[in-house]
Amino acid sequence: MTEASDPTPASSMLAPWAAMLTDPAVYAILGSSLFLVWHGSERSAQAVAAVKRNEQPAEYIQTMSKREVLLFPVVGSFTLLLIFFLFEWIQFLLIISQTVMACSSVAFLISPLVHACLARTFPHAMRSGLSNWCTWGEFCSIALAVGVTLVWMYSGHWLLVDILGFGICVVGITFIQIPNVKLVTLLFVGLLLYDVFWVFFSERWFHSNVMVEVATKEAANPMVSVAKVLHIPKIAESSSQVLELPVKLIFPNSFTSSPRHFSMLGLGDIVIPGLLVALVRRIGDTDALKFRYFQASLIGYFFGVLMAIVMSRIYGVAQPALLYLVPSTLLAVGWATARKGEFHRFVQFDQSEEKYLLPKP
């Protein structure tokens, strides 16, 4: 889902374009989402390569089966309703689980950079390692991720919410893999219907836009509760009282206006299309096709995000971004493979086959 917090009326067709050209949130959403899909796809290919080299066990990668693909929208809908109706009772559990997941994801996200920096600065220490189960690079990555998470819990700053979201996106694209385009298409169709229903039609049954309500909920900050229990009033008073859940990327529409308005893009609108882009990237490492179509898939994703932003500005309401991302990514890859005469081979490709050494679901 993509949403502009300060929408432009549909009656003015020039104002949305003028506002978009001067809105930093537009460029931030386009740039960050494209980078995350690209980087997650590269890490996905590296994960498969690690399994092939027996550096990681087969369980290192989670390959979705047809049953899991079919259940995904159902489980997603149940989770959405659970948060919508019972948020006040489960918010503490929700924020703790989200915090742990986000912290570990950030550690994974920054680990290559941390390893590279340490290898240049302390090469001897990097070779010896910290212990049998943890390297210096892993230790420093975890320490930095914990630091980022604690600062987020203290300040609640939007930029730190985004950093946590970056980590979750990359981990999702890297470790959740779908072996063929048929299952990807099935997942896309199911989640497209899920996205459209909960954004456009949920208000008729629940008297509120369930997707928007859940995406914009703020949870009570557990750091405040802990500070009160430990009798540390300064931290309890100065910490952010509520926290944005790291389930979306948020960027300010202006850095000077007050109060600030924000635009957002759901993490699912990055991870879900990223599963197709990552599949295309992994296919490029095999001999299944003569040509590579990674760039075509990235271009399709870029235009899908751009179209979602444009439509949200023109109509002034939250848009189910998958409505634009699903056709744009599928059509881009489909057109590119058909143009090279490899569409049939692309559709028939299955990376769970034994010769590709991807764990079967």
C-alpha positions as CSV (number, residue, x, y, z in Angstrom):
1,M,0.0,0.0,0.0
2,T,1.2,3.5,-0.8
3,E,-0.3,6.6,0.7
4,A,0.4,10.3,0.6
5,S,-0.5,11.9,4.0
6,D,-1.3,15.3,2.3
7,P,-3.3,14.2,-0.8
8,T,-4.1,16.4,-3.7
9,P,-7.7,16.7,-5.0
10,A,-8.5,14.8,-8.2
11,S,-10.0,17.9,-9.8
12,S,-6.7,19.5,-10.3
13,M,-4.6,17.5,-12.8
14,L,-1.6,19.8,-12.8
15,A,-1.2,20.2,-9.1
16,P,-0.3,16.6,-8.4
17,W,2.5,16.6,-11.0
18,A,3.9,19.9,-9.7
19,A,3.8,18.7,-6.1
20,M,5.5,15.4,-7.0
21,L,8.4,17.1,-8.7
22,T,9.2,19.0,-5.5
23,D,8.4,16.3,-3.0
24,P,11.5,14.6,-1.5
25,A,9.3,11.7,-0.4
26,V,8.7,10.6,-4.0
27,Y,12.4,10.3,-4.8
28,A,13.1,8.7,-1.5
29,I,10.4,6.0,-2.0
30,L,11.5,5.3,-5.6
31,G,15.2,5.2,-4.7
32,S,15.0,3.2,-1.5
33,S,12.5,0.6,-2.8
34,L,14.5,0.0,-6.0
35,F,17.7,-0.3,-4.0
36,L,16.2,-2.8,-1.6
37,V,14.8,-5.0,-4.3
38,W,18.1,-4.9,-6.1
39,H,20.2,-5.6,-3.0
40,G,17.8,-8.2,-1.7
41,S,17.9,-10.0,-5.0
42,E,21.7,-10.0,-5.0
43,R,21.8,-11.4,-1.5
44,S,19.2,-14.0,-2.5
45,A,21.6,-15.2,-5.3
46,Q,24.5,-15.3,-2.8
47,A,22.4,-17.4,-0.4
48,V,21.8,-20.0,-3.0
49,A,25.4,-20.0,-4.0
50,A,26.4,-20.6,-0.4
51,V,24.1,-23.6,-0.2
52,K,25.6,-24.9,-3.5
53,R,29.1,-24.6,-2.0
54,N,27.9,-26.4,1.1
55,E,28.8,-23.4,3.2
56,Q,25.2,-23.3,4.5
57,P,22.6,-26.1,5.1
58,A,19.6,-26.5,2.8
59,E,17.4,-25.1,5.6
60,Y,19.2,-21.8,5.2
61,I,16.7,-20.9,2.5
62,Q,12.9,-21.1,3.0
63,T,11.3,-22.2,-0.3
64,M,7.6,-21.7,-0.5
65,S,5.3,-24.5,-1.6
66,K,2.1,-24.3,-3.5
67,R,0.1,-24.8,-0.3
68,E,2.0,-22.0,1.5
69,V,1.4,-19.7,-1.5
70,L,-2.3,-20.4,-1.4
71,L,-2.5,-19.9,2.4
72,F,-0.5,-16.7,2.4
73,P,-3.4,-14.3,1.6
74,V,-5.7,-16.1,4.1
75,V,-3.1,-16.0,6.9
76,G,-2.4,-12.3,6.0
77,S,-6.1,-11.4,6.2
78,F,-6.4,-13.2,9.6
79,T,-3.4,-11.4,11.0
80,L,-4.7,-8.1,9.7
81,L,-8.0,-8.6,11.4
82,L,-6.3,-9.7,14.6
83,I,-4.3,-6.5,14.8
84,F,-7.3,-4.4,13.8
85,F,-9.6,-5.7,16.5
86,L,-7.2,-6.7,19.3
87,F,-4.4,-4.2,18.9
88,E,-4.8,-2.8,22.5
89,W,-4.3,-6.3,24.0
90,I,-1.5,-7.6,21.8
91,Q,0.4,-4.4,21.1
92,F,3.2,-5.3,23.6
93,L,3.7,-8.7,22.1
94,L,3.6,-7.2,18.6
95,I,6.1,-4.5,19.3
96,I,8.5,-6.9,21.0
97,S,8.4,-9.5,18.2
98,Q,8.7,-6.7,15.6
99,T,11.7,-5.3,17.5
100,V,13.6,-8.6,17.7
101,M,12.9,-9.4,14.0
102,A,13.9,-5.9,12.9
103,C,17.1,-5.8,15.0
104,S,18.3,-9.2,13.6
105,S,17.4,-8.1,10.1
106,V,19.4,-4.9,10.4
107,A,22.4,-6.9,11.6
108,F,22.1,-9.1,8.4
109,L,21.7,-6.0,6.3
110,I,24.8,-4.2,7.5
111,S,27.0,-7.3,7.9
112,P,28.8,-7.2,4.5
113,L,29.7,-3.5,5.0
114,V,30.9,-4.2,8.6
115,H,32.9,-7.2,7.5
116,A,34.5,-5.2,4.7
117,C,35.4,-2.3,7.0
118,L,36.9,-4.5,9.7
119,A,38.8,-6.6,7.1
120,R,40.5,-3.4,6.0
121,T,41.1,-2.0,9.5
122,F,41.8,-5.1,11.5
123,P,42.8,-7.9,9.1
124,H,44.5,-10.0,11.7
125,A,41.6,-9.9,14.1
126,M,39.2,-10.8,11.3
127,R,41.2,-13.9,10.4
128,S,41.4,-15.2,14.0
129,G,37.7,-14.6,14.8
130,L,36.0,-13.8,18.1
131,S,35.0,-17.4,18.9
132,N,33.9,-20.7,17.2
133,W,30.4,-19.5,16.9
134,C,30.8,-15.8,16.2
135,T,33.1,-13.7,14.1
136,W,34.2,-10.1,14.9
137,G,32.1,-9.0,11.9
138,E,29.0,-10.7,13.2
139,F,29.5,-9.4,16.7
140,C,30.0,-5.8,15.5
141,S,27.0,-6.1,13.2
142,I,24.8,-7.3,16.0
143,A,26.1,-4.5,18.4
144,L,25.4,-1.8,15.8
145,A,21.9,-3.2,15.1
146,V,21.1,-3.3,18.8
147,G,22.3,0.3,19.1
148,V,20.1,1.4,16.2
149,T,17.1,-0.4,17.7
150,L,17.6,1.2,21.1
151,V,17.9,4.7,19.6
152,W,14.7,4.0,17.7
153,M,12.9,3.0,20.8
154,Y,14.1,6.1,22.6
155,S,13.4,8.6,19.9
156,G,10.8,7.0,17.6
157,H,12.4,8.9,14.7
158,W,11.1,8.1,11.2
159,L,14.5,7.6,9.8
160,L,15.2,4.8,12.2
161,V,11.9,3.2,11.4
162,D,13.0,3.1,7.8
163,I,16.4,1.6,8.7
164,L,14.6,-1.2,10.5
165,G,12.3,-1.6,7.5
166,F,15.3,-1.8,5.2
167,G,16.6,-4.8,7.1
168,I,13.3,-6.6,7.1
169,C,12.9,-6.1,3.3
170,V,16.3,-7.5,2.5
171,V,15.9,-10.5,4.8
172,G,12.5,-11.3,3.3
173,I,13.7,-11.1,-0.3
174,T,16.9,-13.1,0.6
175,F,15.5,-16.0,2.5
176,I,11.9,-16.4,1.2
177,Q,12.3,-17.9,-2.2
178,I,9.9,-19.2,-4.8
179,P,11.3,-21.7,-7.3
180,N,9.3,-20.9,-10.4
181,V,7.3,-18.1,-12.1
182,K,4.0,-20.1,-11.9
183,L,4.0,-20.0,-8.1
184,V,5.1,-16.4,-8.2
185,T,2.2,-15.5,-10.4
186,L,-0.2,-17.5,-8.1
187,L,1.1,-15.6,-5.1
188,F,0.8,-12.3,-6.9
189,V,-2.8,-12.9,-7.9
190,G,-3.7,-13.9,-4.4
191,L,-2.0,-11.0,-2.7
192,L,-3.3,-8.6,-5.4
193,L,-6.9,-9.6,-4.5
194,Y,-6.0,-9.3,-0.8
195,D,-4.5,-5.8,-1.2
196,V,-7.4,-4.5,-3.3
197,F,-10.0,-5.8,-0.9
198,W,-8.5,-4.5,2.3
199,V,-7.6,-1.1,0.8
200,F,-10.7,-0.4,-1.3
201,F,-13.6,-2.5,0.1
202,S,-12.9,-3.2,3.8
203,E,-14.6,0.0,4.9
204,R,-18.0,-1.3,3.7
205,W,-17.9,-4.2,6.2
206,F,-15.7,-2.8,9.0
207,H,-16.6,0.9,8.8
208,S,-12.9,1.7,8.5
209,N,-10.1,1.2,6.0
210,V,-8.6,-1.8,7.8
211,M,-5.3,-1.7,5.8
212,V,-4.7,1.9,6.5
213,E,-5.7,1.6,10.2
214,V,-3.3,-1.2,10.8
215,A,-0.4,0.3,8.8
216,T,-0.7,3.6,10.8
217,K,-1.2,2.2,14.3
218,E,1.3,3.2,17.0
219,A,2.2,0.9,19.9
220,A,3.0,1.9,23.4
221,N,6.8,2.1,23.9
222,P,8.1,-0.8,26.0
223,M,11.2,1.2,26.9
224,V,8.9,3.6,28.8
225,S,7.3,0.7,30.8
226,V,10.7,-0.8,31.6
227,A,12.1,2.6,32.7
228,K,9.1,3.1,35.0
229,V,9.6,-0.4,36.6
230,L,13.3,0.3,37.1
231,H,12.5,3.8,38.5
232,I,14.4,5.8,35.8
233,P,12.0,8.7,35.4
234,K,14.3,10.7,33.0
235,I,14.2,7.9,30.4
236,A,10.5,7.3,30.9
237,E,9.7,11.0,30.4
238,S,12.1,11.7,27.6
239,S,11.5,8.6,25.5
240,S,9.0,8.5,22.7
241,Q,5.7,7.4,24.3
242,V,4.5,5.5,21.2
243,L,6.3,3.8,18.3
244,E,5.6,3.4,14.7
245,L,5.7,-0.3,13.9
246,P,8.4,-1.1,11.3
247,V,5.9,-2.4,8.7
248,K,6.4,0.4,6.2
249,L,8.8,3.0,4.9
250,I,7.9,6.6,5.8
251,F,9.4,9.8,4.3
252,P,8.5,13.4,5.0
253,N,6.9,15.3,2.1
254,S,8.9,18.4,3.2
255,F,11.8,19.0,5.6
256,T,10.7,22.6,6.4
257,S,6.9,22.6,6.8
258,S,5.4,22.1,10.3
259,P,3.6,19.9,11.1
260,R,5.3,17.4,8.8
261,H,3.3,15.2,6.4
262,F,4.5,11.8,5.4
263,S,4.2,9.4,2.5
264,M,4.5,5.7,3.1
265,L,5.1,2.5,1.2
266,G,4.3,-0.9,2.8
267,L,7.2,-3.4,3.2
268,G,5.1,-6.0,1.5
269,D,5.1,-3.8,-1.6
270,I,8.9,-4.2,-1.7
271,V,9.2,-7.9,-0.6
272,I,6.4,-9.5,-2.6
273,P,7.5,-8.1,-6.1
274,G,11.1,-8.6,-4.9
275,L,10.5,-12.4,-4.9
276,L,10.0,-12.3,-8.7
277,V,12.9,-10.0,-9.2
278,A,15.1,-12.3,-7.0
279,L,14.0,-15.3,-9.0
280,V,14.9,-13.7,-12.2
281,R,18.3,-12.8,-10.7
282,R,18.9,-16.4,-9.6
283,I,18.0,-17.7,-13.0
284,G,20.7,-15.5,-14.4
285,D,23.3,-17.6,-12.5
286,T,22.1,-20.8,-14.3
287,D,22.3,-22.0,-17.8
288,A,18.5,-22.3,-18.1
289,L,18.2,-19.2,-20.3
290,K,20.6,-17.7,-22.8
291,F,20.0,-14.1,-21.7
292,R,19.6,-12.3,-18.4
293,Y,16.5,-10.4,-17.6
294,F,17.3,-8.9,-14.2
295,Q,17.4,-5.3,-15.5
296,A,14.0,-5.7,-17.1
297,S,12.5,-6.9,-13.9
298,L,13.9,-3.9,-12.0
299,I,12.6,-1.5,-14.6
300,G,9.2,-3.1,-14.3
301,Y,9.2,-2.7,-10.6
302,F,10.4,0.9,-10.8
303,F,7.5,1.9,-13.1
304,G,5.0,0.0,-10.8
305,V,6.1,2.0,-7.8
306,L,6.0,5.2,-9.8
307,M,2.5,4.5,-11.1
308,A,1.3,3.7,-7.5
309,I,2.6,7.1,-6.3
310,V,1.1,9.0,-9.2
311,M,-2.3,7.4,-8.7
312,S,-2.3,8.1,-4.9
313,R,-1.5,11.8,-5.7
314,I,-4.1,12.1,-8.4
315,Y,-7.0,10.5,-6.5
316,G,-5.9,11.5,-3.0
317,V,-6.5,8.1,-1.4
318,A,-4.3,5.2,-0.3
319,Q,-3.6,2.9,-3.2
320,P,-3.0,-0.9,-3.2
321,A,0.4,-0.7,-4.7
322,L,0.3,-4.3,-5.8
323,L,-2.4,-3.3,-8.2
324,Y,0.3,-1.6,-10.2
325,L,3.4,-3.6,-9.2
326,V,2.0,-7.0,-10.1
327,P,1.3,-6.3,-13.8
328,S,4.3,-4.0,-14.3
329,T,6.9,-6.6,-13.0
330,L,5.2,-9.6,-14.7
331,L,4.7,-7.8,-18.0
332,A,8.2,-6.4,-18.0
333,V,9.8,-9.8,-17.6
334,G,7.3,-11.5,-19.8
335,W,7.8,-9.0,-22.6
336,A,11.6,-9.2,-22.3
337,T,11.7,-13.1,-22.4
338,A,9.2,-13.2,-25.3
339,R,11.2,-10.7,-27.3
340,K,14.3,-13.0,-27.0
341,G,12.2,-16.1,-27.7
342,E,12.6,-17.6,-24.2
343,F,9.2,-17.1,-22.7
344,H,8.3,-20.8,-22.7
345,R,11.6,-21.8,-21.1
346,F,11.3,-19.1,-18.5
347,V,7.8,-20.3,-17.6
348,Q,8.9,-23.9,-17.4
349,F,12.0,-23.1,-15.3
350,D,11.9,-24.6,-11.8
351,Q,14.8,-23.9,-9.5
352,S,13.8,-26.7,-7.1
353,E,15.0,-29.2,-9.6
354,E,17.9,-31.2,-8.4
355,K,20.4,-29.8,-10.8
356,Y,19.9,-26.3,-9.4
357,L,20.4,-27.5,-5.8
358,L,17.7,-25.3,-4.3
359,P,15.9,-27.0,-1.4
360,K,12.6,-28.4,-2.4
361,P,9.5,-27.2,-0.5
